[in-house]
Amino acid sequence: MKRFWKDLKEHYRYALYSAKSELKSEVANSYLNWIWWVLEPFCFMLIYTFIFGYIFNTREPFFSAFVFIGLTAWDFFNRCLTQSVKLMRNNKSIVTKVYIPKFILLISRMFFNGYKMLISFGIIVAMVIFFRIPLTLNILYVIPIMITLFVLTFALMTHLLHYGVFVQDLTNVVTIVLRMIFYMTGIFYNIETRVPERFVGLLMHANPMALLLSSLRKCILYGEAPDMKWIGIWFVISVVIAILGIRKIYKNENSYVKVI
């Protein structure tokens, strides 16, 4: 892990520069520029709010904000994981010519998607003000929840980056698995009220994204304290997974160039 922190200190500027450059290039030829980063999740929020809030008559306080919080955090998680599978191949021109710690590419992706998520959180703040949602000190729990989300995402990305080099079809598998998890995470419904009670604990504890999204909504929308015990457990699990993934990358990084 000493090597990890040393490489991170030496190359984090590259991750920032790379993410900044890609953000600029993504909107270079777009009429609406960065507004698309807000418009896309906002439109999905309107669609889900209409379908589940009106057609299926879902009764959830502040339902629009409820859905948007879920979509914002899920979109970050989903994009990071799906993009990490082909990250080595997409950066072939860089990794085959100069040495760069491969996990720096993952951090660059997280900066890239994290910036978009930050803009979406600005809309959440606006929605809290618009709906006059009362805030409590429990809002501070957002900090450990988001840290756990970042560590969990990075941990899974390390393994997907590694296996994505050797398994061409991994992208399809990841897409299917994430789609299944999407419907089990409670993006547009409340797991604690919509799922049979005997399955709530299993879904909330075995699926960290369901736990984190539910926790975000509790402390932002309802002024409640989340289950910090299980958030702490998943933080520790994520750290362990990340350490294993980093070691795997360091051990095999010389073979990546040969394969791609």
Secondary structure as a PSIPRED ss2 file (coil, helix, strand):
# PSIPRED VFORMAT (PSIPRED V4.0)

   1 M C   1.000  0.000  0.000
   2 K H   0.000  1.000  0.000
   3 R H   0.000  1.000  0.000
   4 F H   0.000  1.000  0.000
   5 W H   0.000  1.000  0.000
   6 K H   0.000  1.000  0.000
   7 D H   0.000  1.000  0.000
   8 L H   0.000  1.000  0.000
   9 K H   0.000  1.000  0.000
  10 E H   0.000  1.000  0.000
  11 H H   0.000  1.000  0.000
  12 Y H   0.000  1.000  0.000
  13 R H   0.000  1.000  0.000
  14 Y H   0.000  1.000  0.000
  15 A H   0.000  1.000  0.000
  16 L H   0.000  1.000  0.000
  17 Y H   0.000  1.000  0.000
  18 S H   0.000  1.000  0.000
  19 A H   0.000  1.000  0.000
  20 K H   0.000  1.000  0.000
  21 S H   0.000  1.000  0.000
  22 E H   0.000  1.000  0.000
  23 L H   0.000  1.000  0.000
  24 K H   0.000  1.000  0.000
  25 S H   0.000  1.000  0.000
  26 E H   0.000  1.000  0.000
  27 V C   1.000  0.000  0.000
  28 A C   1.000  0.000  0.000
  29 N C   1.000  0.000  0.000
  30 S C   1.000  0.000  0.000
  31 Y C   1.000  0.000  0.000
  32 L C   1.000  0.000  0.000
  33 N C   1.000  0.000  0.000
  34 W C   1.000  0.000  0.000
  35 I H   0.000  1.000  0.000
  36 W H   0.000  1.000  0.000
  37 W H   0.000  1.000  0.000
  38 V H   0.000  1.000  0.000
  39 L H   0.000  1.000  0.000
  40 E H   0.000  1.000  0.000
  41 P H   0.000  1.000  0.000
  42 F H   0.000  1.000  0.000
  43 C H   0.000  1.000  0.000
  44 F H   0.000  1.000  0.000
  45 M H   0.000  1.000  0.000
  46 L H   0.000  1.000  0.000
  47 I H   0.000  1.000  0.000
  48 Y H   0.000  1.000  0.000
  49 T H   0.000  1.000  0.000
  50 F H   0.000  1.000  0.000
  51 I H   0.000  1.000  0.000
  52 F H   0.000  1.000  0.000
  53 G H   0.000  1.000  0.000
  54 Y H   0.000  1.000  0.000
  55 I H   0.000  1.000  0.000
  56 F C   1.000  0.000  0.000
  57 N C   1.000  0.000  0.000
  58 T C   1.000  0.000  0.000
  59 R C   1.000  0.000  0.000
  60 E C   1.000  0.000  0.000
  61 P C   1.000  0.000  0.000
  62 F C   1.000  0.000  0.000
  63 F H   0.000  1.000  0.000
  64 S H   0.000  1.000  0.000
  65 A H   0.000  1.000  0.000
  66 F H   0.000  1.000  0.000
  67 V H   0.000  1.000  0.000
  68 F H   0.000  1.000  0.000
  69 I H   0.000  1.000  0.000
  70 G H   0.000  1.000  0.000
  71 L H   0.000  1.000  0.000
  72 T H   0.000  1.000  0.000
  73 A H   0.000  1.000  0.000
  74 W H   0.000  1.000  0.000
  75 D H   0.000  1.000  0.000
  76 F H   0.000  1.000  0.000
  77 F H   0.000  1.000  0.000
  78 N H   0.000  1.000  0.000
  79 R H   0.000  1.000  0.000
  80 C H   0.000  1.000  0.000
  81 L H   0.000  1.000  0.000
  82 T H   0.000  1.000  0.000
  83 Q H   0.000  1.000  0.000
  84 S H   0.000  1.000  0.000
  85 V H   0.000  1.000  0.000
  86 K C   1.000  0.000  0.000
  87 L H   0.000  1.000  0.000
  88 M H   0.000  1.000  0.000
  89 R H   0.000  1.000  0.000
  90 N H   0.000  1.000  0.000
  91 N C   1.000  0.000  0.000
  92 K H   0.000  1.000  0.000
  93 S H   0.000  1.000  0.000
  94 I H   0.000  1.000  0.000
  95 V H   0.000  1.000  0.000
  96 T C   1.000  0.000  0.000
  97 K C   1.000  0.000  0.000
  98 V C   1.000  0.000  0.000
  99 Y C   1.000  0.000  0.000
 100 I C   1.000  0.000  0.000
 101 P C   1.000  0.000  0.000
 102 K H   0.000  1.000  0.000
 103 F H   0.000  1.000  0.000
 104 I H   0.000  1.000  0.000
 105 L H   0.000  1.000  0.000
 106 L H   0.000  1.000  0.000
 107 I H   0.000  1.000  0.000
 108 S H   0.000  1.000  0.000
 109 R H   0.000  1.000  0.000
 110 M H   0.000  1.000  0.000
 111 F H   0.000  1.000  0.000
 112 F H   0.000  1.000  0.000
 113 N H   0.000  1.000  0.000
 114 G H   0.000  1.000  0.000
 115 Y H   0.000  1.000  0.000
 116 K H   0.000  1.000  0.000
 117 M H   0.000  1.000  0.000
 118 L H   0.000  1.000  0.000
 119 I H   0.000  1.000  0.000
 120 S H   0.000  1.000  0.000
 121 F H   0.000  1.000  0.000
 122 G H   0.000  1.000  0.000
 123 I H   0.000  1.000  0.000
 124 I H   0.000  1.000  0.000
 125 V H   0.000  1.000  0.000
 126 A H   0.000  1.000  0.000
 127 M H   0.000  1.000  0.000
 128 V H   0.000  1.000  0.000
 129 I H   0.000  1.000  0.000
 130 F H   0.000  1.000  0.000
 131 F C   1.000  0.000  0.000
 132 R C   1.000  0.000  0.000
 133 I C   1.000  0.000  0.000
 134 P C   1.000  0.000  0.000
 135 L C   1.000  0.000  0.000
 136 T C   1.000  0.000  0.000
 137 L H   0.000  1.000  0.000
 138 N H   0.000  1.000  0.000
 139 I H   0.000  1.000  0.000
 140 L H   0.000  1.000  0.000
 141 Y H   0.000  1.000  0.000
 142 V H   0.000  1.000  0.000
 143 I H   0.000  1.000  0.000
 144 P H   0.000  1.000  0.000
 145 I H   0.000  1.000  0.000
 146 M H   0.000  1.000  0.000
 147 I H   0.000  1.000  0.000
 148 T H   0.000  1.000  0.000
 149 L H   0.000  1.000  0.000
 150 F H   0.000  1.000  0.000
 151 V H   0.000  1.000  0.000
 152 L H   0.000  1.000  0.000
 153 T H   0.000  1.000  0.000
 154 F H   0.000  1.000  0.000
 155 A H   0.000  1.000  0.000
 156 L H   0.000  1.000  0.000
 157 M H   0.000  1.000  0.000
 158 T H   0.000  1.000  0.000
 159 H H   0.000  1.000  0.000
 160 L H   0.000  1.000  0.000
 161 L H   0.000  1.000  0.000
 162 H H   0.000  1.000  0.000
 163 Y H   0.000  1.000  0.000
 164 G H   0.000  1.000  0.000
 165 V H   0.000  1.000  0.000
 166 F H   0.000  1.000  0.000
 167 V C   1.000  0.000  0.000
 168 Q C   1.000  0.000  0.000
 169 D C   1.000  0.000  0.000
 170 L H   0.000  1.000  0.000
 171 T H   0.000  1.000  0.000
 172 N H   0.000  1.000  0.000
 173 V H   0.000  1.000  0.000
 174 V H   0.000  1.000  0.000
 175 T H   0.000  1.000  0.000
 176 I H   0.000  1.000  0.000
 177 V H   0.000  1.000  0.000
 178 L H   0.000  1.000  0.000
 179 R H   0.000  1.000  0.000
 180 M H   0.000  1.000  0.000
 181 I H   0.000  1.000  0.000
 182 F H   0.000  1.000  0.000
 183 Y H   0.000  1.000  0.000
 184 M H   0.000  1.000  0.000
 185 T C   1.000  0.000  0.000
 186 G C   1.000  0.000  0.000
 187 I C   1.000  0.000  0.000
 188 F C   1.000  0.000  0.000
 189 Y C   1.000  0.000  0.000
 190 N C   1.000  0.000  0.000
 191 I H   0.000  1.000  0.000
 192 E H   0.000  1.000  0.000
 193 T H   0.000  1.000  0.000
 194 R H   0.000  1.000  0.000
 195 V C   1.000  0.000  0.000
 196 P C   1.000  0.000  0.000
 197 E H   0.000  1.000  0.000
 198 R H   0.000  1.000  0.000
 199 F H   0.000  1.000  0.000
 200 V H   0.000  1.000  0.000
 201 G H   0.000  1.000  0.000
 202 L H   0.000  1.000  0.000
 203 L H   0.000  1.000  0.000
 204 M H   0.000  1.000  0.000
 205 H H   0.000  1.000  0.000
 206 A H   0.000  1.000  0.000
 207 N C   1.000  0.000  0.000
 208 P H   0.000  1.000  0.000
 209 M H   0.000  1.000  0.000
 210 A H   0.000  1.000  0.000
 211 L H   0.000  1.000  0.000
 212 L H   0.000  1.000  0.000
 213 L H   0.000  1.000  0.000
 214 S H   0.000  1.000  0.000
 215 S H   0.000  1.000  0.000
 216 L H   0.000  1.000  0.000
 217 R H   0.000  1.000  0.000
 218 K H   0.000  1.000  0.000
 219 C H   0.000  1.000  0.000
 220 I H   0.000  1.000  0.000
 221 L H   0.000  1.000  0.000
 222 Y C   1.000  0.000  0.000
 223 G C   1.000  0.000  0.000
 224 E C   1.000  0.000  0.000
 225 A C   1.000  0.000  0.000
 226 P C   1.000  0.000  0.000
 227 D C   1.000  0.000  0.000
 228 M H   0.000  1.000  0.000
 229 K H   0.000  1.000  0.000
 230 W H   0.000  1.000  0.000
 231 I H   0.000  1.000  0.000
 232 G H   0.000  1.000  0.000
 233 I H   0.000  1.000  0.000
 234 W H   0.000  1.000  0.000
 235 F H   0.000  1.000  0.000
 236 V H   0.000  1.000  0.000
 237 I H   0.000  1.000  0.000
 238 S H   0.000  1.000  0.000
 239 V H   0.000  1.000  0.000
 240 V H   0.000  1.000  0.000
 241 I H   0.000  1.000  0.000
 242 A H   0.000  1.000  0.000
 243 I H   0.000  1.000  0.000
 244 L H   0.000  1.000  0.000
 245 G H   0.000  1.000  0.000
 246 I H   0.000  1.000  0.000
 247 R H   0.000  1.000  0.000
 248 K H   0.000  1.000  0.000
 249 I H   0.000  1.000  0.000
 250 Y H   0.000  1.000  0.000
 251 K H   0.000  1.000  0.000
 252 N H   0.000  1.000  0.000
 253 E H   0.000  1.000  0.000
 254 N H   0.000  1.000  0.000
 255 S H   0.000  1.000  0.000
 256 Y H   0.000  1.000  0.000
 257 V H   0.000  1.000  0.000
 258 K H   0.000  1.000  0.000
 259 V H   0.000  1.000  0.000
 260 I C   1.000  0.000  0.000
